Amino acid sequence: MMFNVPHLKAQTRDWQWVGEGAFKSARSMCLMLGLASGVLLSSCGSGTAKDTSVAPPGASTPGSTDTTTSPLPPYPPSSVFSTSYEYKQDARAMASTTVFSSGLLGVAIADPDSRNAVTFGDYFREGVGHYSAFVMDNSPTGLGSAHFFQNQNGVWVDKTSSILSDSTGCQVATFAITADFNADKRHDVLVTCKGTASAGKETQILYLSNDTTGVYQKIFLHNTSMVNYQFKAEQAAAADLNADGLMDLVLVDRSQSAIVLMAQKSNVKTDVSFAQVTDRIIDNSASPMLPTQLHGVQIVPYPNAAKRLDLILMGSLSNGRPTLWVKGSSDTTVTASPQSGTFFYSNSNYALLFPITNLESSDVFYEPGFFFLNLQDPAHTQMRVARISETTWVETLPSMTLAATFADGVSLQVIRNSAGSIVVYDGDCKAQGLSLSTSRCSMITK
């Protein structure tokens, strides 16, 4: 099973639209999400790929009774970062060809704000510089499903069954991030889920790696009493907020303030619990206030600042403050018992509102001197990228404005790829024409 994704053209000086004429070879197919080669394709064809894989040496395949105890060969190390943002940025350099789909993606669902969730990492333990794809698709009815894709000689192959026995997903998956949650220096996946109007909140899903077997363990996000957390979650970001070596979480749910979950130490690699706290993000309603109806979040490690983490919260236009940048602070006086790590103060000079008040942000990335916001209108049908100067705090050229209305909504994520272009992407980019009015996945820019 495979899926189609946008692909980028070689870097140029101006904004560009690259259409079907850029497709030169069925072999090169449209780089996954256009993250490396530089061609944006209208279609990557169709087809299926059979999973002819075997489980990692020494691992039991789902349903088998293999009890082999022979020693495993050493596997090369995976890249390890301090935030989920860095795992995402690491994938910008991936040099891999298309991921096909045969009905996996592009599934129509009732929720217009959601896309099939996608993230990247070294899920098959191939080593630094190797990237696999994780996709959770949404179903029009019932639960979606999780898929791990491996790049095999330029073709993305669905090899989920070799590393995951339970592939059932969310009622509505909204976002996926990569990070190391069980401290085994391998890449795990968190999927945020928002539930449905009829069913209400939903439990969030973690896929934890096992460095011994290579097989993933599906668990639900839970507290220390093994009670599952349920939210109408839109996005999440991971970082070690209290400097204990474990990845903590900030989740956003449109119905409440930002949710901070602190990971708890455990000797068990197949499980991790979290404790919800309220003292890491400080807001007493003084200006600038936190955005409301939150639907986006990033934790960005600020360069050239020792251990500084910055929080970016993205909300609706309801209070005129859709996007807020909160600089991380090491002030530990906010509690009776001082704690180490990072705190975020929204009502001080540690916080700045982005100068965009008529559009909502769905994603952001940072380059020294500039922030890039992926913007959408409240109807989620129009999209553009804004470039904000860190020194002047105003929008600067080049920024891209799209007047087109996208019948299939807008893409949630944005990244600058290794070709030097900015691409928007998600896990729901199906094969289609790339005219401005039909494909949200056709927007690229230098």
Buried (B, 14 or more C-beta within 10 A) or exposed (E): BBBBBBBBBEEBEEBBEBBEEBBEEEEBBBBBBBBBBBBBBBBBBEEEBEEEBEBBEBBBBBEEEEEEEEEBEEBEEBBBBBBBBBBBBBBBEBBBBBBBBEEBBBBEBEBEBBBBBBBBBBBBBBEEEBBBBBBBBBBEEEBBBBBBBBBEEEBBBBBBBBBBBEBEBBBBBBBBBBBBBBBBEBBBBBBBBBBBEEEEBBBBBBBBBBBEBBBBBBBBBBBEEEEEBBBBBBBBBBBBBBEBEBBBBBBBBBEEBBBBBBBBEBEEBBBBBBEEBEEBBBBEEEEBBBBBBBBBBBBBBBEEEEBBBBBBBBBBBEEEBBBBBBBBBEEEEEEEEEBEBBBBBBBBEBBBBBEBEEBBBBBBBBEEEBBBBBBBBEEBBBBBBBBBEEEEEEBEEEBBEBEBBBEBBBBBBBBBBBBEBBBBBBBBBBBBEBEBEBBBBBBBBB
